Structure formats: C-alpha cells, structure tokens
Amino acid sequence: MLSLVDRLSNDGQARSVTRTQLDRDRNRSQDHEQGRPSGRVDVQIRAAAATDCEGIKSFVAGLSLRARFLRFFTPASPPSSAVLRRMCGAAPVSDVLVATEDGAIVGHAMAVDGIGPDGSATTDLGLVVADRWQNRGVGSEMFLRLTERAAARGVRAAVMDVLPENHQMLSIINRHWGHPGYQFSSGSVIVRVALADRCPAPAAGAPGGDRDGSVRAA
C-alpha cells in the first residue's frame, strides 16, 4: 500500500536495515528525551502548501533512523524530488497535513485516495511525527483529522501499511477503531478500517473540511 509515498525504496533495500541498527537508534532517541519540550506546547496542524516542501524535506532528514524506517520502510533520506512533491500534496487525489511548532514542521500525515477492490472509495494513510514529539498526542490528532477529512470526501475505508514493530501506529489505530481488519503481507501488516459512521464530518472546506488549528501537546 501507499506505493506512491510510503516506500522510498524496495523491500530488499528496506530489509538491509538490521534490528541492531534500529535498536541502537531507538536507544539514542531515548537518551535525547531530555531535550523534549517541557510542559504543554501549542502545535499547529494545517493543510500543507507548496511552500512547505523544503521544510518537509528537512523534517524527514531530521528523523531518526528508526522513525524513517517505520514510516517509509527504509532509512533513505532525503526523499526524491518526485516523492517530495507528493508529500507536499502535489497529486490531485492526496490530502496532506503538517504539524508545526514555532513554524518548524514536527509532523506529517497524508492520504492518497483511490478505489478499492469492491469499487468503493478508499484512502491510503501515512503518518510520521518527529522523535521528540512522539507520545504527546500529536500523531493521534493528525490521524483523527486526516480520517475526518477523508470521511467528509466520501471515502468509505482507510488502508494503512504498517510494520509489525510499529507499536505506536498500531496503538493509535486500535485506540480509535476497536475492530480493524488485519492482513499480513510481505513482512508488514495491512490495516483496513471503515470510516462510515466512525468519523464526524468536519466543517465545510476543501479537501474534506477545514479543521485546521492547534493541539495542546502534553
């Protein structure tokens, strides 16, 4: 899933990242938790614009090896110009949100709409949050807003391609959808959730509403 944006290289390249490398990178991230913002901080969530491309590129390059691997299935950085354009929302069937703090991008979420095997409207979702902002509610809020906007566009189901070790993303999904559908394929978990009657439609605006604004990160 998300072949356009989620995997910056093929599975063979992705699997070249060893678990030792990932564990080492996770330990470094834990060591730097002292540098996480203290107290509650307002994070702005809004639709991405063409002017965000350089900021998105810098954001991806600044992610830890583990965070990039869990999101893109490869630690490659920076993304190619074609992938970067899609991450900025250049494709007409994509919806992209960014989370910013003091103007700097700290989170990126996107949906790429398509048609499912049964002919219904579906969307492929991808989400990543800067290491120092993880586990503070930013990812959950971006996920909710992205699915709300998709539901308002008439999308019936959301599909996510998630690595089994991406416990944070799987936890977000399970928290908001008690009974998602799971399918194991090529070392990843394909998660499918129904959006009908799950996400309230946001206020009018394109695409799928205009519920941009701030979230208070813990």
C-alpha positions as CSV (number, residue, x, y, z in Angstrom):
1,M,0.0,0.0,0.0
2,L,1.0,3.6,-0.3
3,S,3.4,2.7,-3.1
4,L,3.5,6.3,-4.2
5,V,4.8,7.7,-0.9
6,D,5.3,5.2,1.8
7,R,8.2,3.2,0.5
8,L,11.2,5.2,-0.8
9,S,12.9,2.0,-2.0
10,N,12.0,-1.6,-2.4
11,D,11.6,-4.2,0.3
12,G,15.0,-5.6,-0.2
13,Q,16.7,-2.3,0.5
14,A,14.4,-1.8,3.5
15,R,15.3,-5.2,5.0
16,S,19.0,-4.2,4.8
17,V,18.5,-2.2,7.9
18,T,19.3,-4.6,10.7
19,R,17.4,-4.8,14.0
20,T,20.7,-3.9,15.8
21,Q,20.8,-0.6,13.9
22,L,17.2,0.1,14.8
23,D,17.7,-0.8,18.5
24,R,20.8,1.4,18.6
25,D,18.9,4.3,17.1
26,R,16.0,3.8,19.5
27,N,18.4,3.9,22.4
28,R,19.9,7.2,21.1
29,S,16.3,8.6,20.8
30,Q,15.6,7.6,24.4
31,D,18.9,9.2,25.5
32,H,17.8,12.5,23.9
33,E,14.4,12.6,25.6
34,Q,15.8,15.2,27.9
35,G,15.6,17.6,25.0
36,R,11.9,17.1,24.5
37,P,9.8,20.3,25.1
38,S,8.7,20.6,28.7
39,G,5.2,21.4,29.8
40,R,2.3,21.8,27.3
41,V,3.1,23.4,24.0
42,D,0.7,24.5,21.2
43,V,1.3,22.6,18.0
44,Q,-0.4,23.9,14.8
45,I,-2.0,21.4,12.5
46,R,-2.9,22.6,9.0
47,A,-3.0,21.6,5.3
48,A,0.4,21.5,3.7
49,A,1.3,24.0,1.0
50,A,3.8,24.1,-1.8
51,T,6.0,26.5,0.3
52,D,6.3,23.6,2.9
53,C,8.4,21.4,0.6
54,E,11.8,22.5,1.9
55,G,10.5,22.2,5.5
56,I,9.1,18.7,4.8
57,K,12.5,17.7,3.3
58,S,14.3,19.0,6.4
59,F,11.8,17.3,8.7
60,V,12.3,13.9,7.0
61,A,16.1,14.3,7.1
62,G,15.9,15.1,10.8
63,L,14.0,11.9,11.7
64,S,15.9,9.2,13.5
65,L,16.8,6.0,11.5
66,R,14.1,4.1,13.3
67,A,11.4,6.7,12.7
68,R,12.2,6.9,9.0
69,F,12.3,3.1,8.7
70,L,8.9,2.7,10.4
71,R,7.3,5.3,8.1
72,F,9.0,4.7,4.8
73,F,10.2,1.1,5.3
74,T,13.7,2.3,4.5
75,P,16.0,4.9,6.2
76,A,16.7,6.7,2.9
77,S,17.0,10.4,3.2
78,P,16.3,12.8,1.7
79,P,13.3,11.7,-0.4
80,S,13.4,12.0,-4.1
81,S,12.0,15.2,-5.7
82,A,9.0,13.1,-7.0
83,V,8.2,11.7,-3.6
84,L,8.7,15.2,-2.0
85,R,6.2,16.7,-4.4
86,R,3.7,14.1,-3.4
87,M,4.4,14.6,0.2
88,C,3.6,18.3,-0.3
89,G,0.2,17.4,-1.8
90,A,1.0,17.9,-5.4
91,A,-1.1,14.9,-6.5
92,P,-4.8,15.9,-7.0
93,V,-6.0,12.8,-5.1
94,S,-3.9,13.5,-2.0
95,D,-4.6,15.3,1.2
96,V,-1.6,16.4,3.3
97,L,-1.4,17.8,6.8
98,V,1.6,19.1,8.7
99,A,2.1,19.8,12.4
100,T,4.3,22.8,13.2
101,E,5.7,24.3,16.3
102,D,7.1,27.8,16.1
103,G,7.0,27.4,12.3
104,A,9.1,24.2,12.2
105,I,7.4,21.0,10.9
106,V,7.2,18.4,13.6
107,G,4.7,16.0,12.0
108,H,3.5,14.9,8.5
109,A,0.4,13.0,7.6
110,M,-1.1,12.2,4.2
111,A,-3.9,10.4,2.5
112,V,-3.9,9.2,-1.1
113,D,-7.4,8.4,-2.4
114,G,-8.2,5.5,-4.7
115,I,-10.7,2.8,-5.5
116,G,-10.8,-0.4,-3.5
117,P,-11.3,-3.9,-5.0
118,D,-15.0,-3.7,-4.3
119,G,-15.3,-0.4,-6.2
120,S,-15.7,1.8,-3.1
121,A,-13.7,4.9,-2.4
122,T,-10.7,4.2,-0.2
123,T,-7.7,6.1,1.0
124,D,-4.1,5.0,1.9
125,L,-2.8,6.8,5.0
126,G,0.8,7.6,6.1
127,L,1.9,9.4,9.3
128,V,5.1,10.3,11.0
129,V,6.0,12.6,13.9
130,A,9.4,13.9,14.9
131,D,11.0,11.8,17.5
132,R,11.0,14.4,20.3
133,W,7.2,15.0,19.7
134,Q,6.2,11.3,19.8
135,N,3.8,10.1,22.6
136,R,2.4,13.6,23.1
137,G,-0.8,13.3,21.3
138,V,0.3,15.0,18.0
139,G,0.1,11.8,15.9
140,S,-3.3,10.8,17.3
141,E,-4.7,14.2,16.5
142,M,-3.3,14.3,13.0
143,F,-4.6,10.8,12.4
144,L,-8.1,11.8,13.5
145,R,-8.2,15.0,11.4
146,L,-6.9,13.1,8.3
147,T,-9.6,10.4,8.7
148,E,-12.3,13.0,9.3
149,R,-11.4,14.9,6.2
150,A,-11.4,11.6,4.2
151,A,-14.8,10.7,5.5
152,A,-16.1,14.1,4.5
153,R,-14.8,13.5,1.0
154,G,-17.0,10.4,0.8
155,V,-14.2,7.9,1.4
156,R,-15.6,4.6,2.9
157,A,-12.4,2.9,4.2
158,A,-8.8,3.8,5.2
159,V,-5.9,1.5,4.5
160,M,-2.5,1.6,6.2
161,D,0.6,-0.5,5.5
162,V,2.3,-0.8,8.9
163,L,5.4,-2.7,10.1
164,P,4.6,-5.1,12.9
165,E,7.2,-3.4,15.2
166,N,5.5,0.0,14.7
167,H,3.6,-0.4,18.0
168,Q,2.9,3.4,18.3
169,M,0.9,3.4,15.0
170,L,-0.9,0.2,15.7
171,S,-1.8,1.6,19.1
172,I,-3.3,4.7,17.6
173,I,-5.4,2.6,15.2
174,N,-6.6,0.2,17.9
175,R,-7.4,3.2,20.2
176,H,-9.7,4.8,17.7
177,W,-11.0,1.7,15.9
178,G,-11.7,-1.2,18.2
179,H,-12.1,-3.8,15.4
180,P,-9.9,-3.0,12.4
181,G,-9.2,-5.6,9.8
182,Y,-5.7,-7.0,9.6
183,Q,-3.9,-8.8,6.8
184,F,-0.2,-9.9,6.9
185,S,1.7,-9.4,3.7
186,S,5.4,-9.2,2.8
187,G,6.6,-8.5,6.4
188,S,4.0,-5.8,7.0
189,V,0.5,-5.5,8.4
190,I,-2.2,-4.1,6.1
191,V,-4.8,-2.5,8.3
192,R,-8.2,-1.6,6.9
193,V,-10.8,0.4,8.9
194,A,-14.3,1.5,7.9
195,L,-14.8,5.3,8.0
196,A,-18.6,5.3,7.7
197,D,-20.2,6.3,10.9
198,R,-16.8,6.4,12.6
199,C,-15.6,10.0,11.8
200,P,-17.9,13.0,12.2
201,A,-17.7,15.3,9.2
202,P,-15.7,18.5,9.9
203,A,-16.8,22.0,8.9
204,A,-17.1,22.8,5.2
205,G,-13.8,23.4,3.3
206,A,-11.6,21.6,0.9
207,P,-10.4,19.0,0.9
208,G,-12.8,17.4,3.3
209,G,-13.2,20.2,5.7
210,D,-11.1,22.9,7.4
211,R,-10.5,21.7,10.9
212,D,-7.0,23.2,11.0
213,G,-5.8,24.6,14.2
214,S,-3.8,23.9,17.3
215,V,-3.5,21.0,19.6
216,R,-2.0,21.2,23.1
217,A,0.8,18.7,23.2
218,A,1.4,17.2,26.6
